[in-house]
Amino acid sequence: MSKAHESGATFAVSPLLGSGGRGAPYADAVDVAASAALSWRGHDDGASPTTALALQIVVQDDADADTLVGAIEARGATRID
């Protein structure tokens, strides 16, 4: 995310890494993704960003998307559609 922001990108896309492959617990992947996304949102590299950076996390289906959105909202973020 930091590299995308530094390059002037306005969005970044990532699959939900570790979401069930090789027996990894899906809930753990959701928790990590939600925490990491919100942690970066509060990142301060000393520079004033001139553009917002949107993050799109790719999931398998609507139920997975709802689970991820719920985890992000549970951490205090608001939903933007």
Backbone as CSV, one residue per row, in Angstrom:
resi,resn,N_x,N_y,N_z,CA_x,CA_y,CA_z,C_x,C_y,C_z
1,MET,0.823,-1.181,0.000,0.000,0.000,0.000,0.871,1.250,0.000
2,SER,1.928,1.225,0.769,2.791,2.403,0.813,3.421,2.675,-0.540
3,LYS,3.872,1.624,-1.214,4.482,1.802,-2.545,3.455,2.322,-3.542
4,ALA,2.234,1.817,-3.471,1.183,2.307,-4.368,0.921,3.783,-4.111
5,HIS,0.860,4.165,-2.853,0.617,5.560,-2.502,1.764,6.446,-2.976
6,GLU,2.992,5.993,-2.740,4.166,6.773,-3.143,4.217,6.978,-4.651
7,SER,3.714,6.009,-5.415,3.767,6.110,-6.871,2.655,6.987,-7.435
8,GLY,1.745,7.429,-6.574,0.656,8.282,-7.026,-0.575,7.514,-7.468
9,ALA,-0.594,6.203,-7.225,-1.758,5.398,-7.598,-2.979,5.856,-6.810
10,THR,-4.140,5.684,-7.405,-5.376,6.040,-6.713,-6.112,4.810,-6.194
11,PHE,-5.674,3.620,-6.629,-6.272,2.400,-6.097,-5.278,1.247,-6.168
12,ALA,-5.522,0.259,-5.325,-4.719,-0.967,-5.311,-5.682,-2.139,-5.187
13,VAL,-5.317,-3.259,-5.811,-6.149,-4.451,-5.793,-5.323,-5.614,-5.277
14,SER,-5.931,-6.428,-4.404,-5.243,-7.593,-3.864,-6.255,-8.700,-3.611
15,PRO,-5.869,-9.947,-3.880,-6.746,-11.039,-3.458,-6.696,-11.148,-1.935
16,LEU,-7.700,-11.787,-1.370,-7.694,-12.043,0.071,-6.715,-13.184,0.302
17,LEU,-5.478,-12.833,0.578,-4.401,-13.823,0.708,-4.617,-14.726,1.910
18,GLY,-4.325,-16.003,1.732,-4.428,-16.960,2.822,-5.851,-17.312,3.193
19,SER,-6.775,-17.156,2.254,-8.187,-17.363,2.592,-8.667,-18.774,2.247
20,GLY,-8.143,-19.725,2.972,-8.628,-21.087,2.833,-7.694,-22.037,2.109
21,GLY,-6.707,-21.512,1.417,-5.765,-22.369,0.721,-4.944,-23.199,1.696
22,ARG,-4.760,-24.448,1.369,-3.963,-25.364,2.183,-4.442,-25.440,3.624
23,GLY,-5.743,-25.290,3.805,-6.323,-25.443,5.140,-6.242,-24.222,6.036
24,ALA,-5.793,-23.092,5.493,-5.719,-21.876,6.301,-7.132,-21.433,6.682
25,PRO,-7.342,-21.056,7.922,-8.679,-20.617,8.348,-9.082,-19.301,7.679
26,TYR,-10.245,-19.295,7.040,-10.741,-18.112,6.345,-10.880,-16.935,7.305
27,ALA,-11.390,-17.197,8.493,-11.596,-16.117,9.473,-10.286,-15.420,9.811
28,ASP,-9.196,-16.167,9.858,-7.888,-15.558,10.133,-7.475,-14.624,9.004
29,ALA,-7.713,-15.047,7.752,-7.368,-14.203,6.602,-8.172,-12.907,6.620
30,VAL,-9.444,-13.010,6.965,-10.300,-11.818,7.054,-9.790,-10.878,8.135
31,ASP,-9.458,-11.418,9.300,-8.955,-10.584,10.392,-7.662,-9.876,10.018
32,VAL,-6.755,-10.600,9.386,-5.473,-10.012,8.982,-5.691,-8.920,7.942
33,ALA,-6.523,-9.196,6.936,-6.778,-8.203,5.877,-7.438,-6.948,6.438
34,ALA,-8.424,-7.119,7.291,-9.121,-5.969,7.876,-8.160,-5.134,8.724
35,SER,-7.395,-5.797,9.555,-6.441,-5.078,10.413,-5.374,-4.372,9.596
36,ALA,-4.841,-5.058,8.575,-3.779,-4.466,7.755,-4.285,-3.261,6.972
37,ALA,-5.469,-3.378,6.391,-6.021,-2.265,5.615,-6.246,-1.042,6.496
38,LEU,-6.798,-1.267,7.676,-7.061,-0.137,8.564,-5.789,0.384,9.220
39,SER,-4.824,-0.480,9.420,-3.537,-0.049,9.957,-2.848,0.880,8.965
40,TRP,-2.898,0.525,7.688,-2.270,1.373,6.684,-2.991,2.704,6.583
41,ARG,-4.320,2.670,6.732,-5.096,3.912,6.643,-4.585,4.947,7.631
42,GLY,-4.125,4.488,8.794,-3.613,5.397,9.810,-2.123,5.652,9.672
43,HIS,-1.509,5.090,8.632,-0.070,5.228,8.418,0.301,6.684,8.153
44,ASP,1.342,7.135,8.783,1.811,8.495,8.573,3.273,8.431,8.174
45,ASP,3.532,8.702,6.904,4.914,8.658,6.429,5.554,10.042,6.425
46,GLY,4.865,10.998,7.044,5.406,12.344,7.121,5.013,13.220,5.947
47,ALA,4.451,12.620,4.927,4.044,13.381,3.750,2.536,13.597,3.787
48,SER,2.101,14.676,3.232,0.671,14.922,3.130,0.198,14.347,1.802
49,PRO,-0.627,13.305,1.841,-1.076,12.720,0.581,-1.923,13.706,-0.202
50,THR,-1.718,13.716,-1.507,-2.499,14.612,-2.361,-3.683,13.877,-2.968
51,THR,-3.671,12.548,-2.923,-4.783,11.769,-3.441,-5.115,10.660,-2.451
52,ALA,-6.364,10.274,-2.455,-6.785,9.148,-1.628,-6.412,7.851,-2.341
53,LEU,-6.187,6.812,-1.582,-5.872,5.510,-2.148,-6.954,4.539,-1.731
54,ALA,-7.659,3.974,-2.707,-8.696,2.986,-2.441,-8.086,1.594,-2.548
55,LEU,-8.502,0.708,-1.671,-8.036,-0.678,-1.690,-9.211,-1.579,-2.016
56,GLN,-9.049,-2.399,-3.037,-10.060,-3.390,-3.383,-9.486,-4.760,-3.057
57,ILE,-10.170,-5.496,-2.192,-9.740,-6.840,-1.819,-10.670,-7.820,-2.517
58,VAL,-10.101,-8.692,-3.326,-10.880,-9.629,-4.130,-11.185,-10.883,-3.306
59,VAL,-12.477,-11.255,-3.265,-12.932,-12.444,-2.541,-13.737,-13.327,-3.496
60,GLN,-14.091,-14.531,-3.036,-14.764,-15.514,-3.893,-16.227,-15.179,-4.202
61,ASP,-16.978,-14.661,-3.226,-18.409,-14.462,-3.446,-18.951,-13.375,-2.511
62,ASP,-20.243,-13.107,-2.645,-20.876,-12.048,-1.852,-20.820,-12.321,-0.359
63,ALA,-20.961,-13.576,0.031,-20.911,-13.913,1.459,-19.540,-13.590,2.032
64,ASP,-18.479,-13.909,1.281,-17.123,-13.581,1.726,-16.936,-12.073,1.805
65,ALA,-17.483,-11.357,0.824,-17.383,-9.896,0.834,-18.077,-9.323,2.066
66,ASP,-19.267,-9.842,2.376,-19.993,-9.363,3.559,-19.212,-9.627,4.844
67,THR,-18.558,-10.791,4.912,-17.755,-11.125,6.092,-16.593,-10.148,6.242
68,LEU,-15.918,-9.853,5.135,-14.782,-8.918,5.176,-15.248,-7.511,5.530
69,VAL,-16.322,-7.063,4.919,-16.864,-5.728,5.233,-17.245,-5.652,6.710
70,GLY,-17.863,-6.705,7.222,-18.231,-6.730,8.638,-17.020,-6.613,9.542
71,ALA,-15.927,-7.300,9.184,-14.706,-7.237,9.991,-14.094,-5.839,9.952
72,ILE,-14.155,-5.197,8.802,-13.611,-3.838,8.679,-14.478,-2.851,9.466
73,GLU,-15.799,-2.977,9.316,-16.699,-2.083,10.042,-16.612,-2.294,11.549
74,ALA,-16.375,-3.530,11.973,-16.245,-3.816,13.404,-15.034,-3.115,14.008
75,ARG,-14.091,-2.757,13.177,-12.897,-2.046,13.630,-13.057,-0.534,13.519
76,GLY,-14.272,-0.075,13.189,-14.550,1.352,13.217,-14.548,2.070,11.894
77,ALA,-14.340,1.360,10.799,-14.360,2.016,9.488,-15.798,2.138,8.991
78,THR,-16.029,3.092,8.135,-17.348,3.258,7.542,-17.332,2.718,6.126
79,ARG,-18.488,2.296,5.695,-18.633,1.676,4.374,-18.804,2.734,3.299
80,ILE,-18.088,2.533,2.207,-18.217,3.401,1.035,-18.583,2.498,-0.127
81,ASP,-19.740,2.710,-0.726,-20.171,1.879,-1.855,-19.879,2.563,-3.156
